[in-house]
Amino acid sequence: MVAAYRLLGLGVTCVAALYGCGSSSFSSESGTMAVSAGTTGGGATSTTATGGFNSAPSSINGTHDTVVATPQSNLVSVEVGTKQNVSVTFTSSDGRTITGLALSSGSGVTLPAGWSGPATFGCAALSTGSGCVLNLTFTPTVYQTAQSFTLDYVYVDNSTEPQVNGSVTVAYQATTNDNVIAASSAVGQVNATVNSGSQTVTEIFTTDDGHPASALTITNDPSTLPPGWVAPSASSCATVSAGTACQLAWVYAPTAPGNGTLTVNYSFNDDSGTSKSSSFNIPYAATANDNVVYPAIGPITAAVGNSQVVTVVFTTDDGFQATNLSMDLSTLSSVFPGWSSAATSFTCSTISTGTGCTLSLTFTPTCACQSGTLALPYTYADNAGTIKPGTVSFAYTGT
C-alpha cells in the first residue's frame, strides 16, 4: 500500500512513494516559521524534504498551474521608528485550486533586520481572492536604501504534481522624517551701499540627518521681493542631502537706502515622501555713501556795533540720512573776535533734508579790523556709518 502524508497538517495529501514529503522552516526576528509534515494514516513515517520532489507520475489529471505571489507594494517604504504590516497574497494563475503551499528551506530563511513574521505559515488550498495571505511586519530602526529579500515556496499544482521552484521577492526601504535646512553664506545682516555694486547671498540646502529629501522649491513670488533683491535664476533642486549640491543665490543691489528682513519660503518632500515646508530669513540694510553739505554763504558784512545773524542749514547731498553731526564752538569768540553762538557746541542727531539741522551764528564787530574767513570744522557719520569731516567756511568783514 502506498503511504500518504498531509503537508503541514493542512489536509494536502502527499504521496511519499512518488514524491517524498518533509519539512521546511523560515526564521525571522520573531522566530522560525516551521513547515512540517505529519502522517495521515497507514503508519507511515515522515521524511525530510530538502527542497526537491521526485518525478511526477506520467498520468496526470488537472492543470499545471502556478502560484502567483503578489506583495502589497512594489516597494515597501516605511519611516524609521514606525511600523507597517506588509502582506503577500498567494493565488492560482488560472483560478483553479492549488494545494499544500508552504515556504521552503531546509535550513531556514532569515528575514532582514527590522522584519518579522508568523512562527508558521502555509495554505491548505488557494485559488483566487485573499484566502492565502502571508502577513509580515516591517519595523525599521535605521535608514536603509532600496533592499529586497526573496522567499521560496513549494506547492502542489492543480494536477496534483508537486512544484518546488516558486519564489517571491519583497522590495523595501527605510526612510526618515528629515527636514531641509538652509545655511547662509552671509553672517548676520547683509549690508550694501546704494548704487555701489551688489551683495550675493548663497544659501546651501542640506538635510538635518544627511539622508535625501527631494523636490525642493522656492515658493516666493520673485515679483514680491523687497526693493533691491533679485531671486535665483533657478528656484529648485531635485534632491537635497549632505554636502553642497543644492545651492541657490539671491542678489541684493539696492538703489535706495532701506532695511528689513527678506523671508524666503520653500517646500520639499522629506525622505519618506511627505510634503513639508519651511522658511529662512535674511536681514539686510542699504546705506548711502553721502555727504553733509550746506548752501554757500556769501561774504558777511556788518558795521561796527551792529549784529549780523548767519544761519547755516545742514542737509545731505543725496537726501538720505546722516547722523551725529558735531561742532565745537567753545573757542569761537577767542579765535574769531566778534563772532558768538548761543552754546559752546552744536550737534544734530540726524541730518537729511529740510531745516531740521540749523546752526545760528552772530557777527558783532567791535572794530573794522575784525575781518577774515570763518572756518568751523565738524564731523558726522554718513548714511553708511562712515565718520567724515566737514568745515563751515565763509568770509566776513567789519566796517
C-alpha positions as CSV (number, residue, x, y, z in Angstrom):
1,M,0.0,0.0,0.0
2,V,1.3,3.5,-0.8
3,A,1.9,5.6,2.2
4,A,0.3,9.1,2.2
5,Y,1.3,12.2,4.2
6,R,-0.5,15.5,4.9
7,L,1.7,18.6,4.2
8,L,1.6,20.9,7.2
9,G,-1.3,19.0,8.6
10,L,-3.5,21.2,6.3
11,G,-5.3,18.4,4.5
12,V,-2.9,18.3,1.5
13,T,-2.1,14.7,0.6
14,C,1.5,13.9,-0.3
15,V,2.2,10.5,-1.8
16,A,5.6,9.6,-0.3
17,A,6.2,6.7,-2.5
18,L,6.1,9.0,-5.5
19,Y,7.2,12.4,-4.4
20,G,8.7,12.5,-0.9
21,C,7.4,14.7,1.9
22,G,9.2,16.6,4.5
23,S,9.6,19.8,6.5
24,S,10.9,23.3,5.9
25,S,11.4,26.3,8.0
26,F,11.7,30.1,7.7
27,S,13.3,32.1,10.5
28,S,12.6,35.7,11.4
29,E,13.3,38.2,14.1
30,S,10.3,36.8,15.9
31,G,11.4,33.1,15.5
32,T,11.3,30.4,12.9
33,M,8.4,29.8,10.5
34,A,8.3,25.9,10.5
35,V,6.7,23.8,7.9
36,S,6.4,20.1,9.0
37,A,4.8,17.0,7.6
38,G,2.7,14.5,9.5
39,T,1.2,11.2,8.8
40,T,-2.5,10.8,7.8
41,G,-2.7,7.0,8.1
42,G,-1.1,3.7,7.3
43,G,1.5,4.2,10.0
44,A,4.0,5.7,7.6
45,T,6.9,7.6,8.9
46,S,7.5,11.2,7.6
47,T,10.7,12.0,5.7
48,T,12.6,15.3,5.4
49,A,12.3,17.5,2.3
50,T,15.5,19.2,1.1
51,G,13.9,21.5,-1.4
52,G,13.0,18.9,-4.1
53,F,10.5,16.3,-5.0
54,N,10.8,13.0,-7.0
55,S,9.5,12.8,-10.6
56,A,5.7,13.1,-11.0
57,P,3.6,10.3,-12.4
58,S,3.1,10.1,-16.2
59,S,-0.7,10.0,-15.9
60,I,-1.9,13.5,-14.7
61,N,-5.4,14.9,-14.2
62,G,-6.0,18.7,-13.8
63,T,-3.7,21.6,-15.0
64,H,-0.1,22.5,-14.4
65,D,-1.0,25.9,-13.0
66,T,1.3,28.0,-10.8
67,V,1.2,30.1,-7.7
68,V,1.3,33.9,-8.2
69,A,2.7,35.6,-5.2
70,T,2.0,39.4,-5.0
71,P,3.4,41.7,-2.4
72,Q,1.1,44.6,-1.5
73,S,3.6,47.1,-2.8
74,N,6.3,47.1,-5.5
75,L,8.4,49.0,-2.9
76,V,7.6,48.9,0.8
77,S,8.6,52.2,2.2
78,V,8.5,52.7,5.9
79,E,9.7,55.6,8.1
80,V,12.3,54.7,10.7
81,G,10.7,54.4,14.1
82,T,7.3,53.4,12.7
83,K,5.8,50.0,11.8
84,Q,3.9,48.7,8.8
85,N,2.2,45.5,8.1
86,V,3.1,44.0,4.7
87,S,1.1,41.3,3.1
88,V,2.0,38.8,0.4
89,T,-1.1,37.3,-1.4
90,F,-0.8,33.9,-3.0
91,T,-3.3,33.0,-5.8
92,S,-3.6,30.5,-8.6
93,S,-2.5,31.5,-12.1
94,D,-5.6,30.1,-13.7
95,G,-8.1,30.3,-10.8
96,R,-8.1,26.6,-10.2
97,T,-7.3,25.1,-6.8
98,I,-3.7,24.7,-5.8
99,T,-2.9,22.9,-2.5
100,G,-0.2,22.4,0.0
101,L,1.6,25.8,-0.2
102,A,4.5,26.2,2.2
103,L,7.6,28.2,2.5
104,S,10.6,26.1,1.7
105,S,14.1,26.0,3.1
106,G,15.7,23.1,4.9
107,S,18.0,25.4,6.8
108,G,15.5,28.2,7.4
109,V,15.3,31.7,5.9
110,T,16.4,34.6,7.9
111,L,14.5,37.8,7.4
112,P,16.4,41.1,7.1
113,A,16.8,43.4,10.1
114,G,13.5,45.0,11.0
115,W,11.3,42.3,9.5
116,S,9.3,39.8,11.4
117,G,6.6,37.3,10.6
118,P,4.4,34.5,12.0
119,A,6.1,31.4,13.5
120,T,4.5,29.2,10.9
121,F,2.8,29.7,7.5
122,G,1.1,27.5,5.0
123,C,-2.1,27.3,3.0
124,A,-4.0,24.0,2.5
125,A,-5.7,25.3,-0.6
126,L,-5.7,28.5,-2.7
127,S,-7.3,29.8,-5.9
128,T,-8.4,33.4,-6.2
129,G,-9.1,36.2,-3.8
130,S,-7.3,36.7,-0.5
131,G,-7.7,33.3,1.1
132,C,-3.9,32.7,1.3
133,V,-2.0,35.7,2.7
134,L,1.3,35.9,4.4
135,N,1.4,38.8,6.8
136,L,4.8,40.3,7.7
137,T,5.8,43.4,9.7
138,F,8.5,45.9,8.9
139,T,9.7,48.0,11.8
140,P,13.0,49.7,10.7
141,T,15.3,51.3,13.3
142,V,17.9,52.6,10.9
143,Y,17.8,54.3,7.4
144,Q,18.1,51.8,4.5
145,T,18.2,52.4,0.8
146,A,16.3,50.1,-1.5
147,Q,16.8,46.5,-0.5
148,S,15.0,43.2,-1.2
149,F,14.7,39.6,0.1
150,T,13.3,36.5,-1.6
151,L,11.1,33.8,-0.1
152,D,11.0,30.4,-1.8
153,Y,7.9,28.2,-1.6
154,V,6.6,24.8,-2.6
155,Y,3.1,23.7,-3.6
156,V,1.1,21.0,-5.3
157,D,-0.4,22.3,-8.6
158,N,-4.0,21.5,-9.8
159,S,-2.8,18.3,-11.5
160,T,-1.5,17.2,-8.0
161,E,2.1,17.5,-9.2
162,P,4.5,18.9,-6.5
163,Q,6.3,22.1,-7.6
164,V,9.5,23.4,-5.8
165,N,10.5,26.5,-7.8
166,G,8.2,29.2,-6.5
167,S,9.6,32.4,-5.1
168,V,8.5,35.9,-4.3
169,T,10.7,39.0,-3.8
170,V,9.8,41.8,-1.5
171,A,11.5,45.2,-2.1
172,Y,11.7,47.6,0.7
173,Q,13.4,50.7,2.1
174,A,13.5,52.5,5.4
175,T,13.1,56.3,5.2
176,T,13.4,59.2,7.6
177,N,11.3,62.1,8.7
178,D,14.0,64.5,7.9
179,N,14.0,68.3,7.2
180,V,15.7,70.6,4.8
181,I,17.7,73.3,6.4
182,A,19.3,76.4,4.8
183,A,22.8,77.7,5.8
184,S,23.6,81.2,4.6
185,S,27.0,82.5,3.3
186,A,26.2,85.8,5.0
187,V,26.9,86.2,8.6
188,G,24.3,88.4,10.3
189,Q,22.9,91.3,8.4
190,V,23.6,91.9,4.8
191,N,24.9,95.4,4.3
192,A,25.2,97.1,0.9
193,T,25.8,100.7,-0.3
194,V,23.4,102.3,-2.7
195,N,24.5,102.2,-6.3
196,S,27.8,100.6,-5.4
197,G,27.6,97.1,-6.8
198,S,25.7,94.2,-5.2
199,Q,25.9,91.6,-2.5
200,T,25.3,87.9,-3.2
201,V,23.8,85.7,-0.6
202,T,24.2,82.0,-1.2
203,E,22.0,79.5,0.7
204,I,23.2,75.9,0.9
205,F,20.4,73.5,1.5
206,T,21.0,70.2,3.3
207,T,19.0,67.7,5.3
208,D,19.3,67.6,9.1
209,D,20.1,63.8,9.1
210,G,22.2,63.6,5.9
211,H,19.6,61.4,4.2
212,P,18.0,62.5,1.0
213,A,15.0,64.8,0.6
214,S,13.6,65.8,-2.8
215,A,11.7,68.4,-4.8
216,L,12.9,71.5,-3.0
217,T,11.2,74.5,-4.5
218,I,11.3,78.2,-3.6
219,T,7.7,79.3,-3.3
220,N,8.2,83.1,-3.0
221,D,6.8,85.1,-6.0
222,P,10.0,86.9,-7.3
223,S,8.0,90.0,-8.1
224,T,7.1,90.5,-4.4
225,L,10.7,90.6,-3.1
226,P,11.8,93.7,-1.3
227,P,13.3,96.5,-3.4
228,G,16.8,95.7,-4.5
229,W,16.5,91.9,-4.2
230,V,16.8,89.6,-7.1
231,A,15.6,85.9,-6.9
232,P,17.8,83.0,-8.1
233,S,17.5,82.2,-11.8
234,A,16.9,78.5,-10.7
235,S,14.5,78.1,-7.9
236,S,14.6,74.4,-7.2
237,C,16.7,71.3,-6.5
238,A,15.6,67.8,-7.5
239,T,17.4,66.2,-4.5
240,V,18.9,67.5,-1.2
241,S,21.1,65.6,1.2
242,A,24.5,66.3,2.7
243,G,27.2,68.3,1.0
244,T,26.8,71.4,-1.2
245,A,25.0,70.1,-4.2
246,C,21.9,72.3,-3.6
247,Q,22.9,76.0,-3.6
248,L,20.7,78.9,-4.6
249,A,21.8,82.6,-4.6
250,W,19.9,85.8,-4.0
251,V,21.5,89.2,-5.1
252,Y,21.0,92.5,-3.3
253,A,21.7,95.6,-5.4
254,P,19.9,98.5,-3.7
255,T,19.2,101.8,-5.3
256,A,17.9,103.5,-2.2
257,P,18.7,103.1,1.5
258,G,16.4,100.9,3.5
259,N,16.4,97.9,5.8
260,G,14.3,94.9,6.6
261,T,14.2,91.2,6.5
262,L,13.8,89.0,3.4
263,T,11.8,85.9,4.3
264,V,12.3,83.0,1.8
265,N,9.7,80.2,1.9
266,Y,10.4,76.8,0.4
267,S,8.7,73.4,0.1
268,F,10.2,69.9,-0.2
269,N,9.4,66.2,0.2
270,D,11.2,64.5,3.1
271,D,12.9,61.1,2.7
272,S,9.6,59.3,3.4
273,G,7.9,61.3,0.6
274,T,5.9,63.6,3.0
275,S,5.4,67.1,1.7
276,K,6.8,69.8,4.0
277,S,7.5,73.5,4.0
278,S,9.9,75.8,5.9
279,S,11.5,79.2,5.6
280,F,14.6,81.3,6.5
281,N,15.3,85.0,7.0
282,I,17.9,87.3,5.6
283,P,18.2,90.6,7.4
284,Y,19.5,93.4,5.3
285,A,20.3,97.1,5.2
286,A,21.2,99.5,2.3
287,T,23.1,102.7,3.0
288,A,24.5,105.6,1.0
289,N,28.0,107.0,0.9
290,D,26.6,110.5,1.2
291,N,27.9,113.9,2.5
292,V,26.6,116.6,4.8
293,V,26.6,119.9,3.0
294,Y,25.2,123.4,3.4
295,P,24.3,126.2,1.0
296,A,27.1,128.6,0.0
297,I,27.3,131.6,2.3
298,G,28.4,134.9,0.7
299,P,30.7,137.4,2.4
300,I,29.2,138.7,5.6
301,T,29.4,142.4,6.3
302,A,28.5,144.2,9.5
303,A,29.0,147.7,10.8
304,V,30.9,148.2,14.0
305,G,28.4,147.9,16.8
306,N,25.8,146.2,14.8
307,S,25.0,142.5,14.6
308,Q,24.5,140.2,11.7
309,V,22.9,136.7,12.2
310,V,24.2,134.0,10.0
311,T,22.1,130.8,9.6
312,V,23.8,127.6,8.3
313,V,21.4,124.8,7.2
314,F,22.9,121.3,7.0
315,T,21.5,118.6,4.7
316,T,22.8,115.6,2.9
317,D,23.7,115.7,-0.8
318,D,21.5,112.7,-1.7
319,G,18.6,113.3,0.7
320,F,19.4,110.1,2.7
321,Q,20.1,110.3,6.3
322,A,23.4,111.0,8.0
323,T,23.8,111.1,11.8
324,N,25.7,112.6,14.7
325,L,26.9,115.9,13.4
326,S,29.0,117.6,16.0
327,M,30.8,121.0,16.1
328,D,32.9,122.5,18.9
329,L,32.2,126.2,19.4
330,S,33.9,126.7,22.7
331,T,36.8,128.8,21.2
332,L,34.6,130.6,18.6
333,S,34.9,134.1,20.2
334,S,38.6,133.9,21.0
335,V,39.7,132.5,17.7
336,F,37.3,134.7,15.7
337,P,36.7,138.0,17.6
338,G,33.2,139.5,17.0
339,W,31.6,136.0,16.5
340,S,29.4,134.3,19.0
341,S,26.9,131.5,19.4
342,A,24.2,130.5,21.8
343,A,26.1,127.5,23.0
344,T,29.6,126.2,23.2
345,S,28.8,123.2,21.0
346,F,26.4,122.3,18.2
347,T,25.0,118.8,17.4
348,C,22.4,117.2,15.3
349,S,21.4,113.5,15.8
350,T,20.1,113.2,12.2
351,I,20.6,115.1,9.0
352,S,18.8,114.6,5.7
353,T,16.6,117.2,4.1
354,G,14.8,120.3,5.3
355,T,15.8,122.6,8.0
356,G,16.0,120.2,10.9
357,C,19.7,120.8,11.4
358,T,20.3,124.6,11.6
359,L,23.2,126.4,13.2
360,S,22.9,130.1,14.1
361,L,25.9,132.4,14.5
362,T,26.1,136.1,15.2
363,F,28.7,138.6,14.0
364,T,29.0,141.8,16.0
365,P,32.3,143.5,15.1
366,T,33.8,145.9,17.6
367,C,36.3,147.4,15.1
368,A,36.8,147.4,11.3
369,C,39.8,145.3,11.9
370,Q,37.7,142.3,12.5
371,S,37.7,140.7,9.0
372,G,38.8,137.4,7.6
373,T,37.5,133.9,6.9
374,L,35.5,131.9,9.4
375,A,36.3,128.2,9.4
376,L,34.4,125.9,11.8
377,P,35.2,122.2,11.5
378,Y,32.6,119.5,12.2
379,T,32.2,115.7,11.9
380,Y,29.3,113.4,11.1
381,A,28.5,109.8,10.2
382,D,27.3,109.3,6.6
383,N,24.4,107.0,5.8
384,A,26.8,104.0,5.6
385,G,28.1,104.8,9.1
386,T,31.4,106.2,7.9
387,I,32.8,109.1,10.0
388,K,33.6,112.1,7.8
389,P,34.8,115.6,8.4
390,G,33.4,118.9,7.1
391,T,34.0,122.6,7.6
392,V,31.7,125.7,7.6
393,S,33.7,128.4,5.9
394,F,32.9,131.9,4.5
395,A,34.4,135.4,4.5
396,Y,33.3,138.2,6.7
397,T,34.2,141.9,7.2
398,G,33.6,144.5,9.9
399,T,33.0,148.1,8.7
